[in-house]
């Protein structure tokens, strides 16, 4: 099992990659927002490249529109060694922030 936390973030961008080691195939991502953003979109991305090499990231979850201050989504049957969460949009509200929690099994 792999567990990581990232953030808080105040702008779009990708989290640091996590080398899961054992290549979990089930993933849960929890997003916590503050500042009531009007737009927040994230996606889970994965790569098979070595951690030290430039990585090629693939979208594993599709875009996930965050609909409240606490949002969770799951991705199943996607064994992958390296993961990251990419915040693709964050705007509106009052100084919005995004924190990310990841668990893979």
Backbone as a ProteinNet text record, in pm:
[ID]
protein_1_A
[PRIMARY]
XXXXXXXXXXXXXXXXXXXXXXXXXXXXXXXXXXXXXXXXXXXXXXXXXXXXXXXXXXXXXXXXXXXXXXXXXXXXXXXXXXXXXXXXXXXXXXXXXXXXXXXXX
[TERTIARY]
84.5	0	88.9	49.4	120.5	26.4	74.3	-5.5	81.2	30.2	103.6	8.1	60.6	-15.3	64.2	-6.9	55.1	-18	55.2	-8.3	4.8	-62.4	-166.5	-107.9	-184.5	-148.7	-241	-187.7	-266.9	-282.1	-229.7	-235.9	-233.5	-276.9	-269.1	-125.3	-110.9	19	14.4	122.9	129	201.2	157.5	226	359.2	446.3	568	528.9	603.3	570.7	600.4	523.5	543.6	578.6	690.7	727.7	659.8	557	478.9	550.6	655.3	733.7	662.3	553.6	485.6	378	363	265.3	122.9	64.1	-74.4	-167.2	-277.8	-372.6	-502.5	-523.1	-641.1	-594.4	-653.3	-607.6	-726	-705.9	-805.3	-738.9	-806.5	-756.9	-862	-818.1	-907.5	-857.2	-947.5	-916.5	-986.9	-911.6	-967.8	-939.9	-1045.7	-1028.7	-1069.6	-1008.3	-1050.5	-1067.2	-1136.1	-1154	-1263.1	-1339.8	-1455.4	-1425.4	-1331.2	-1302.9	-1426.7	-1443.9	-1555.8	-1519.2	-1390.7	-1343.8	-1225.1	-1234.7	-1123	-1134.4	-1035.3	-1033.1	-898.7	-902.1	-780.2	-785.1	-669	-664.5	-547.5	-565.6	-459	-380.2	-247.6	-161	-60.1	-15.3	80.9	187.8	301.9	414.1	486.7	550.5	632	780.6	817.5	958.3	1023.9	1155.4	1229.4	1212.6	1215.3	1191.7	1291.6	1416.2	1518.1	1517.8	1440.2	1439.6	1324.8	1336.3	1219.5	1103.6	990.5	878.5	775.9	710.8	599.7	472.6	388.3	270.9	147	66.9	-59.1	-173.6	-284	-402	-469.9	-482.7	-545	-692	-733.3	-867.6	-962.4	-910.9	-992.9	-1007.8	-1052.8	-1067.8	-1177.4	-1146.5	-1240.4	-1273.3	-1398.9	-1442.8	-1475.4	-1400.3	-1419.6	-1546.3	-1639.7	-1772.4	-1799.3	-1699.5	-1720.4	-1589.2	-1593.5	-1469.2	-1401	-1474.5	-1416.7	-1467.5	-1375.7	-1410.7	-1319.3	-1374.3	-1294	-1330.7	-1228.3	-1255.6	-1161.4	-1200.6	-1127.5	-1095.7	-981.4	-940.2	-900.6	-962.7	-936.2	-874.2	-805.3	-747.3	-647.9	-564.6	-460.5	-328.4	-261.9	-134.9	-29.8	32.8	129.5	231.9	354.8	462.6	471	466.5	478.6	344.3	304.4	179	203.7	113.7	106.5	-36.3	-74.6	-204.8	-178.5	-247.3	-230.5	-354.4	-334.8	-443.2	-444.9	-545.3	-547.9	-619.3	-703.3	-771.2	-800.9	-777.3	-810.9	-832	-956	-983.6	-1108.1	-1125.8	-1243.1	-1231.8	-1337.9	-1340.6	-1253.2	-1218.2	-1137.6	-1007.2	-900.4	-769	-780.4	-827.2	-849.8	-720	-729.1	-617.7	-669.5	-576.8	-608.3	-504.7	-551.6	-464.3	-506.4	-407.9	-432.8	-383.1	-465.2	-425.2	-442	-341.5	-343.3	-318.9	-393.3	-366.2	-376.9	-276.6	-278.2	-258.8	-337.3	-324.2	-323.8
-117.6	0	123.6	223.6	350.5	461.9	551.8	666.8	791.1	896.1	1022.4	1139.3	1252.1	1376.7	1484.1	1576.7	1684	1814.3	1924.5	2054.7	2119.6	2229.6	2282.8	2356.1	2351.6	2418.5	2538.3	2643.1	2763.6	2792.3	2703.2	2721	2583.6	2574.7	2447.2	2396.9	2265.6	2202.2	2061	1986.3	1846.5	1833	1735.5	1703.6	1636.8	1626.4	1549.1	1403.5	1332.3	1191.9	1106.1	999.1	901.6	768.6	710.2	576.9	477.5	410.9	320.6	188	160.7	39.4	-85.9	-121.7	-248.1	-237.9	-124.4	-102.9	-137.6	-58.2	-85.3	-75.2	-148	-143.5	-71.9	-41.3	33	161.3	272.7	403.5	484.6	554.7	647.5	782.9	886.6	1023.9	1106.3	1177.7	1266.8	1409.4	1497.9	1638.6	1721.5	1809.5	1900.3	2042.1	2120.6	2258.6	2356.3	2473	2585.5	2705.4	2807.2	2928.3	2918.2	2812.6	2792.6	2821.5	2745.7	2769.1	2741.9	2822	2799.3	2693.2	2676.2	2573.8	2502.1	2369.9	2287.9	2152.9	2120.7	1995	1927.8	1797.3	1720.6	1590.4	1526.3	1393.1	1316.3	1184.7	1096.5	1054.9	1066.2	1031.3	925.8	844.2	740	728.6	667.5	648.1	519.1	456.6	337.5	369.1	495.1	534.7	522.5	507.5	510	645.6	646.4	769.7	879.1	841.4	941.4	993	931.6	970.1	1066.8	1144.5	1224.3	1128.8	1156.8	1063.6	1106.4	1007.2	1028.3	994.3	1093.4	1075.8	1050.2	951.7	918.4	942.1	988.9	1016.6	884	852.8	727.8	743.2	863	882.1	962.4	1031.7	1130.1	1251.7	1364.2	1483.8	1464.3	1502.6	1492.1	1633	1673.2	1805.6	1799.7	1875	1878.8	1959.1	1898	1958.6	2007.9	2007.9	2056.3	2062.3	2101.1	2115.6	1982.5	1871.7	1738.9	1651.8	1598.9	1524.2	1402.9	1288.3	1166.2	1092	1030.5	943.3	824	718.8	592.6	549.7	485.9	430	285	191.5	49.5	-14.2	-124.3	-205	-127.3	-46.8	30.1	14	-103	-119.4	-25.8	52.3	151.7	178.4	202.3	221.9	365.9	462	603.4	672.1	749.9	824.5	970.9	1054.2	1193.5	1239.8	1347.3	1409.8	1544.2	1569.4	1693.2	1779.7	1897.3	1995	2073.1	2047.5	2106.9	2241.4	2269.5	2399.9	2433.3	2558.8	2609.2	2759.1	2803	2946.2	2982.6	3113.4	3167	3154.8	3191	3184.4	3289.4	3265.8	3358.9	3289.7	3314.9	3252.4	3100.3	3031.9	2888.1	2808.9	2700.8	2608	2465.3	2376.5	2235.6	2151.7	2058.7	1958	1823.2	1734.1	1604.9	1494.3	1390.3	1267.8	1152.7	1064	950.6	821.6	716.1	583.1	483.8	396.7	291.4	156.1	57.3	-79.4	-178.7
0	0	0	-75.9	-84.5	-41.8	44.5	86.7	76.6	13.2	-0.2	12.6	61.1	65.4	-7.2	-70.5	-147.7	-120.7	-126.6	-120.3	15.8	32.7	-55.4	-176.8	-285.8	-409.6	-430.1	-490.5	-515.9	-665.1	-750.5	-895.5	-961.7	-1086.9	-1158.4	-1168.6	-1179.9	-1194	-1139.8	-1162	-1120.7	-987.6	-907.5	-783.7	-816.7	-720.1	-739.5	-762.8	-848	-870.6	-748.2	-735.1	-628.6	-693.1	-652.1	-698.5	-604.9	-653.4	-570.6	-544.5	-620.3	-600.4	-645.5	-581.1	-608.1	-715.7	-779.2	-886.6	-844.5	-753.8	-714.9	-835.1	-829	-940	-904.6	-776.5	-732.8	-665.2	-703.9	-658.9	-607.5	-496.5	-443.5	-427.6	-475.8	-466.7	-393.8	-289.1	-214.9	-233.8	-270.6	-293.8	-186.8	-120.9	-21.3	-69.7	-87.4	-133	-23.7	-26.2	56.9	-34.5	11.9	-66	-169.9	-170.3	-257.6	-404.5	-466.4	-608.6	-694.2	-799.7	-891.5	-995.3	-1022.5	-1115.5	-1054.6	-1044.6	-1000	-1070.4	-1151.7	-1225.2	-1202.3	-1175.4	-1149.8	-1230	-1244.7	-1303.8	-1246.1	-1233.9	-1190.1	-1313.4	-1305.2	-1417.3	-1373.6	-1467.8	-1437.6	-1542.7	-1502.6	-1594	-1557.3	-1655.1	-1632.9	-1633.7	-1660	-1665	-1528.3	-1526.9	-1400.4	-1335.4	-1201.4	-1125.8	-1161.3	-1196.4	-1224.3	-1366.9	-1453	-1594.6	-1622.9	-1730.2	-1770.3	-1797.9	-1740.3	-1748.4	-1851.2	-1907.8	-1999.5	-1923.9	-1900.6	-1816	-1899.3	-1857.6	-1922.7	-1824	-1877.5	-1797.1	-1763.5	-1634.8	-1590.7	-1553.3	-1515	-1459	-1546.4	-1646.8	-1715.2	-1625.9	-1679.2	-1596.7	-1492.5	-1369.4	-1257.9	-1210.3	-1222.2	-1179.1	-1030.5	-952.4	-807.2	-779.3	-706.3	-688.8	-547.6	-461.6	-325.3	-250.8	-124.3	-47.8	-19.3	-28.5	-10.8	-124.9	-204	-324.9	-333.6	-371.8	-381.7	-509.2	-572.6	-685.4	-681	-753.6	-751.8	-895.1	-911.2	-1040.3	-1013.8	-1086.4	-1064.6	-1188.7	-1167.2	-1275	-1360.8	-1296.1	-1364.9	-1290.5	-1300.3	-1230.5	-1289.8	-1205.2	-1253.2	-1143.5	-1184	-1086.7	-1036.9	-1126	-1088.3	-1105.2	-1005.4	-1015.7	-978	-1023.8	-979.9	-1002.8	-936.4	-958.4	-1024.5	-1134.1	-1208.5	-1187.9	-1128.7	-1113.4	-1244.2	-1326.3	-1459.9	-1464.1	-1364.5	-1357.7	-1212.1	-1176	-1042.7	-1053.5	-1032	-1043.1	-963.6	-946.6	-878.3	-727.7	-661.7	-516.7	-452.6	-327.8	-250.6	-210.6	-285.1	-261.8	-249.4	-356.6	-347.2	-330.6	-254.7	-239.6	-259.8	-296.4	-318.2	-245.7	-163.8	-101.4	-158.4	-178.1	-241.7	-149.8	-135.8	-64.3	-161.6	-163.6	-256.8	-178.5	-216.2	-163	-278.4	-290.1	-390.3	-326.2	-370.9	-320	-434.2
[MASK]
+++++++++++++++++++++++++++++++++++++++++++++++++++++++++++++++++++++++++++++++++++++++++++++++++++++++++

